[in-house]
């Protein structure tokens, strides 16, 4: 079990002691349906009842005002934990393209405009890369996960996947920039 899962599931109880408390809720703090489906599948085996913002009755949105993925993930996790009273998992993920100085980065979902669709984001990315040779289109997806308790600290975990921006979209299961990475 992932360390934060153990700590949250047992309420910090010593390992080996019998857990007598009922299954705890874990709020998955995203309104992005694709991301919610991915996280729900990834967390299917954790010892929590996974709860969406909608199920928790949380109507307020958190503006991602941070300058980094870490700041945005922390802001969302801490705010939604306070609003819901539940332990909360939030993330911020972004595509970082080397030839673009790391853009779109933490602005990935808003880089092409606040209301841009996935297709418009991809078109905007291709426009920015139009004079960049294929071999120079190195990139990475980075994800930062923040775990927060309603009145506790925020714990951060991150990972990345290296790759390239391909010349045209492919596949049928991705969302966001997935089809071109």
Secondary structure, 3 states (H helix, E strand, C coil): CCHHHHHHHHCCCCCCCCCCCCCEEEEECCCCHHHHHHHHHHCCCCCEEEEEHHHHCCCCCCCCCCCCHHHHHHHHHHHHHHHHCCEEEEEEEEEEEHHHCCCEHHHCCCCCCCCCCHHHHHHHHHHHCCCCCHHHCEEEEEEEEEEECCCCCEEEEEEEEEEECCCCCCCCCCCCCHHHC
